Amino acid sequence: MDIVLATRNKKKAEELQRILSGAGVTVLTLNDFPDCPEVVEDKDTFEGNAIKKASEVALYTGRAAVADDSGLEVYALGNAPGVMSARYAGEDADDDKNIEKLLSKMKGLEQAERGARFVCCIAFARPDHEIKTFFGFVEGGIGTERRGTGGFGYDPVFFSSGSGLSFAEISSAEKDAVSHRKKALELFADYLKKL
């Protein structure tokens, strides 16, 4: 079965192909459909954005499509930044500005009040409008300062539960082993193997 990944990001496509190996699928990307319009992520949930992207790409390409939306939820901030994770400090924000805003909003909070999680929702859509969603989570907390030089996004301030290290202090392989995206993709792979 061909599945179109609703992105032009080659690394995401490679990750999906690795995790889905053995599920009998060939992963295509939007690079295989250069005229496919970009999908505007304007929903207020990860699930809403993922479903919108997968559904629109499935309808355009006439093939099954998969899309993800992910981000950081901080409990003390009412689950912000949430779907705005990449744009938390504004439309032109970068990782540094987003982290600065997050640490500023959390200033003075005790460690027990700094709980957070990374969330990933993967949506699988067929052109006949059948839709399935799969979620992955990594529980943890937000530190009071940046630590580490690896990773991206909020990795320098996110500490997974039971770890004394930020996501920016561990290797890519260690992060991948517990990542929210991998957990969601594994559920998706299990679903595909049963088709």
Buried (B, 14 or more C-beta within 10 A) or exposed (E): EEBBBBBBEEEBBEBBBEBBEEBEBEBBBBEBBEEBEEBEBEBEEBBBBBBBBBBBBBBBBEBBBBBBBBBBBBBBBEBBBBBBBBBBBEEEBEBEBBBBBBBEBBEEBEEEEBBBBBBBBBBBBBBEEEBBBBBBEBEBBBBEEBBBEBBEBBBBBBBBEEBEEBBBBBEEEBBBEBBBBBBBBBBBBEBBEEE
